[in-house]
Every structure is written in structure tokens, then in C-alpha cells.
């Protein structure tokens, strides 16, 4: 029973820190563009068409 007096506040503290980190990530824009990083691996860095694809993705992101 005495352990609960320590574990319950510790659990609230961990949940509070997790919520703080989540809202910080959302506010700082970590989840703004979920499509471009997944597609970036498909393009070759030396390919000049790659830059066009990145520019197109950035234009699409700016339109949102």
C-alpha cells in the first residue's frame, strides 16, 4: 500500500511529461508534413528530377 503513494504520483508525472512533449512537438511543426519524408527515400539525390519532386511537394505543403 505504501508503494502506491510513490507510484501514483510518479505515473502522473510521466503522463504529464509525455503530454507536454506531445504538445510541444505539435506546436513546433513536427507533424506538419508527413508525406515528403516517406517519399524522399524513393528519389536519387543525383537525379535532377528529384529537385523538381521536392519543389512540387513543398508547393503542395504550402497550399495546405
PEVENGI-V710431 format. One record per run of one state. SS is the DSSP state (hx for helix, st for strand, lp for the rest). FROM is the first residue (numbers start at 1). TO is the last residue. Records with the same first field share a line. If there is no record, write none. Layout:
BEGIN
SS = FROM-TO / FROM-TO
END
This chain:
BEGIN
lp = 1-1 / 28-35 / 41-47 / 64-64
hx = 2-27 / 36-40 / 48-63
END
